[in-house]
């Protein structure tokens, strides 16, 4: 296993060195743009957690997954109401930052 010591920016580990993480992020973004989304319209939503609730999420990380599921359910319901079709549903790529 390679480490950053002595070979900085070549560790090939996610989120360990900025260079390797940046390459993986760019490759993932390119894949999503070209092979997943294509010519579809895209919207970006940013969800923030109020400061009063952040301690709950800090000590129980499973809550972040539940938060993502709740957010998707809300967006799905909103889009279905707007489309007037309960069989339609939006796709979502969720990325958590903490």
N, C-alpha and C positions, 0 to 999 in steps of 0.2 A: 504494500500500500504506500503510495506516495503521499508526502505531506508538503505543506507549504515551506517548511524550513529548508532553506538552501535552494529551493526551486519555486520560488514564489510565483503565483499565478499559473501553476500547472498541476494543481492537486486533483482536478477532476471530481471534486466533491461538491455537492449542492450546498449552497449557502455558507460555504467555509471561506473560500476566497472570492473576492468580487469578480475576477475575470471569468472563472469557471461558471459561476452562477449567472453572470450576464450572458454568456454564450448560450446556456441552456434556456434562459428566459427568451432570448431572441429566436431560438429555434422553435420553441413552443408557440410563440406569437406568430411566427411565419406559418407554421402548420395550421393553426386556428384560422388565420386570415385566408389562406389559399385553399385548404382542403375541407374545412368545416363550415365556414361562413359563406365563402364565395361572394355572390352579389346580394346577399341578404342585408337588410338594414340593421344597424346595430345601435343599441342604447347602453350607456354606462350609468350605473347607479352606485352611489357610495353611501354606505350605512355606517353611522358612527354610534358608539355606545355612550350614553350620558355618564359623566364622571361618577355619579352616585352608584351606578351599577357595575362599574369596571372591576371592582374588587370581587364581585361574584364570578365574573368570567376569568379573572386571574387565577383563582383557586379551583375552579371547576371547568376545565377546558372543554368538556363535552358540551357545555352550554353553547359554545361557538357553533358547533354543528347544528344544534337545534335552532339557533338564531338564523342560520343560513336556510334551513328547511322552512322556517316560518316566513322568511322574506320571500322565498320562491313561491310559496303558497299564496301569499298576498299579491305578488306580481302576476301569477297565473290567473287568479280570480279577476283582477283588474283587466287583463288582456282579454279574457273570455267574455266579460261583460261588454267591453268595447267592440269586440268582433261579433257579438251576438250568437256565438257558436260555442257550446260547451265541449265540443270534441276537439277544438283547437287548443294548443298550449305552446307557450314560449320555451325556447331552450335557454339555458343559463350556464355560464362558467363563473363559479364563485372562487374568489381568492381572498383568504384571510390574512390580515397583517396585524401583528400584535407587538 
